[in-house]
Amino acid sequence: MAALRPGTIAVLGEALLDVVETGDDDPRLARPGGSPYNVAIGLARLERPTAFVGRLSHDPLGIILRHHAERSGVDLSLAVDAHEPSTVALVELQDGIAQYRFGVDGTADFRWTEAELALVPDDIAALHFGSLASWTLPGSLAIEHRVAALREHALISYDPNVRPHLQSDAAAARDRIEQALPLAHLVKASEEDVAYLYPGADIDDVARGWLAVGPALVVVTRGGEGSSAYTAGAQTARPVHPVTIADTVGAGDAFTTGLLDALAERDLLDAARLGGLDTATLDAVLDHAALVAAITCSRAGANPPRKAELAAHRG
């Protein structure tokens, strides 16, 4: 295995095919997806050294996923050659808003072993994990163990990416995610995640409660209302970047991409510094993430911008 580039951000989790229900005479369109995979694609397109830590099948869908990642500049040297089939998700669009249903039984993304994850080196700059792979057995246990070991060496970013279709027991889902929170330095979640896990709770209270168990920075996206960031000493909120929305597929993943890109740009992929960010820096990071998400929402599917596109939008 070749050495990773300095400053590499590793992204751990599922890669799958989104089959989009379009509602017209050509009803289905398949596109590469999966929350962690989308984040890896987005970071690589922004020219951050990025390695995807995924279990990629050798079936035709897995080949599509490999080729798409390679075209975006993602390092696949940490990816596992899996023999199980690829995962498929049905994406239903209602007024451009995406709803997901997943077929996960026996598929490649959720069969991680500790031996496979031991290949992830300690000298990465950051590790982003979360979504289905982080709470789907049997592989989620191996993921938890490796992330816990890496926490002393790298910045850990976490997005629970709750899916009620797969997590029908909200209390059990909350317990599982609360086990993962202390592993992370940075947590990004959506207001839908929070509402499902903590019905009726105030989002600010939930975010501050999460800070108390280990993360240094918590960010909550609020759809059309923008986003909020919380540290032990600061709290701020920023609006969305205005855009004509094609659909919201991959919007949250693009926002996570923007967060990590903005932190890397400022040399803030450092757990010791993350909790001390001032409001002006937090605002700038949220605005950058919002722009990356807005560009992605302006076109169909999880299609995050490349660095030149982002620069053009920033003027």
N, C-alpha and C positions, 0 to 999 in steps of 0.2 A: 504494500500500500504506500502510495506516494505521500510525502509530508504535506500537510495542509498549509495554505498561505498564511502569513502572519495576520493576526486580527480576525481570523475566521469566526463567523457566527454559524454555529450548528443548529439545525432545526429538526426536531424529532417528532415523528408522528405519521399519520396516514396520508397516502396519496390514492386518489380514487377517480372514477369517471362520473361526472355529473351528467345525467340524462335529463335534459330540460323539456318539460311539457310546455309547448309554445301556444297551444290552443288554436292553431290554424290547420290548414290542409296538409302541412308537413309537420306533424305534431311533435317529433322528437329530434333533439339535437344533442349530441354528446360532446362534452368538453372536459379537459383535465381539471381536476379540483382536489378538494381536501384541504382543510384549514392550514395545517402546518406546511403542506406542499405549496399552497398559495403564498405563504409567507416566504418560503425559500425562493420561489420564483421571483417575487417582488424585490427581495433584497439583492438577488443576483442582477436583476435588471437595473438596479440603482448602483451597480458596480461595487457592492460590498462583497468581500470574499465570503462565500456561503456554501456550506456543505449540508446536503439533505440526508438525514439519518432515517431511512425508511426501508420497509420490506417490500421490494418491488418484484412482482410476479413475472414469470417468463411467458405468460399468456399474451395474446395480442393487445389487450388493454394495457398491460404492464409495459409492453414495448412502446406504446404511444406515450405513456407517462415518462419513460426514460428519455425518449427523443425530445419531448417538449422541454424537460428540465435542462437537457444538454444545450438546446438552442438558446435558452435564456442564460446560460453560463453557470449553472449550478454544478458544484463538485459532487459527484456521486460515488466517490471512493469509500464513503462510510455506509453506503446503501447495501442492504443484504439481498442476495439472489434468492428469492423465495419461490417455492414450488406450489403454494396454495394459489387459488384464483384471486384476481383483483376485486376490490370492493367497488360497488356501483351505488350511486345515490340518485333518487328521483327528485328533481327540483321542480316544484310547481310555483309559477309566477302569478301573483294576484296584484294587478296594478303596479307591476315592477318589483314588488316585494317578494323575496324568495322564502319558500317553505320547503323543508327537506324531509325525505324518508330514505332510510339506509338499509341495504342488505349486507349484514356483517357476519353472518354465520359461516364459520370455516374459512374466512378470507385471510389474505396474507398479512394485512396490516396489524393484526391483533395477536400474533403468535411470537412475540419477542421472547428471547431467552437472555439470561444474564451474560452468557458467553458472547452473543452477538453484540450486545451493548458495551461490553468491555473494550471493543475496538474504538470507541469514542475516546480520543485522548484528553488528558487533563489540560493541555495548553491552548485550548480554544479561548476566544475572547468572551463568548457568551453562548448560552444554550437556550433556545426557545422550545417549549414543549406545551402540550395541552390537547384539547379536543378529544375526539373519540378514543384514540389510542391510550390516552392518559387515564381513562376510567373504564375501559373494556377489558375484562379478563379473557385469557390468562396473562396476556403480555403486559398489562398495566402494572403488575407487581414488579416485574423486572425493570420497567421504566422508572418506577418510584425509587428503587434501590440505586440505580445508576445516577439519577439526578441528585439524590441525597449525597452521593460521594463527590459529584462534580461541584456541588455548591461551595466548597471551600476553595475552588480554583477558578471558577468562571461566574460571570453574572448569569443568573437564572431568570428567564422570562416565562410567564405562564398565562395561558388563556383557557379557562375551563370550557368555553364554547358548549354550553348546555344544550342538549337535544331531548326535549320531553318525549319524543316518539321512542327513544331508546332508554330513557331514564324515567319511567312512568311513576316510580316511587320518589317523590320530591325529597322526602326526609333522608332516604338512603343516598340520593344524589348529593344532598348537602353534606352529609357526613363524609362521603368520599372526597369531595372537593375540599372540604376543610382539612383533610389529611394532607392534601397537596400544597395548601397555601404556605405552610412554614418552609417549604423547600425553595420558594421563589423570593427573589429580590424585587421583581417587577411583576405586577399582576394587571392584566387588561381584561375587563369583562364588559358585557353589554347590560343595559338596563333590563332587557328581557331575561338575561341570566339571573340577575339579582331578584327580579320579581318572582321567578319560578322557585328559586331556592329559599327566599325569605318573603312569603306572601304578606303584603301589607306593611312591610318594614320600610323605613326611610333609607334611601340610597346612601345619603351621607353617613348615616349611622353604621350601615353595613360596611362601607369602605373604611371607616375609621376602626371598626372592629377587626377587619382584616389586617390593617397595619399593626395592630397590637400583637399579632401572632407571628410576625416575622418579616413580611415584605417591607421594603423601604419606600416604595412608590406604588400606588394603586390608581389606575385610570379606568373610568367608566364611560363608555359611549352611550349616547342618549338619542340615537336616531337623528331626526331632523332638528333636535334641540341642541346638538353639539356634543361636547364631552367635558368631563370634569377630571381633575387630577388632585391627589391627596398625598401629602407626606406628613410626618409627625409635626412639622412646623409650618406647613403652608397648605392652602387649598385654593383652587382657581377653576374657572370654567370658561370655555371658549365656544363660539358658534361653529356651525358647519361652514364649509366653503361652498358658496352658491354654485349650482350646476343643474343642468337638465338631466334628469336621471333616466337611463335606459333600463337598468335593473340594479338590484342590490346584491347580486351574487358576488361573494368575495369582498364585500365592503369592509367588514370587520377585520378580515385578514390584511387588507390593504392598509387599514389604519394601524394595525400592529407593525406592519412593514415600515410605515412612516415613523412610528415611535422609535423603533430600533435604529433606523437610519439617522434620525435626528440626534439621538444619543451618541451614536458612533461618530457622527460629524463633529460633535463637541467633546469627544474623548471622555464620554460619561458612561461607558460600559464598565462601570466600576461600582461595586456594591457599596463601598465606603463613602462614595460621593453622592449616590443617588438620593439618599434621604435628606441631603442638605440643599437641594436645588431651590433657588428663589423663585418667586412668582413669575418674574419676567422670563426666566429660562423655561419654566413649565409652560407658559403661554406660547412661546416660540416652538417648543416641541409639539404641543397639541395642534398648533396651526399647520405645521409641516405634515403631521399625520393626517389632518383633515383634508389637505390638498391631495395627498396620495390617494386617499379614499374617494374623493370627489372625482378625480380623473377616472378611476376604475369604475365608478357608478355611471359615468357618462357614456359607457359603451357596454355592449352585451357581454355577460359572463365575467369570470374572474380573470381579467386581463389588465394587470397592473402596469403602470407606466415605466418606460426606460428613463435613464438619467437625463438624456437630452430633452425628452418630452417634459419632464418635471421642471427642468431649467427654463424651458420656453414658457411654461405656465406661470412661473415665478417672475418672469420678466427680467 
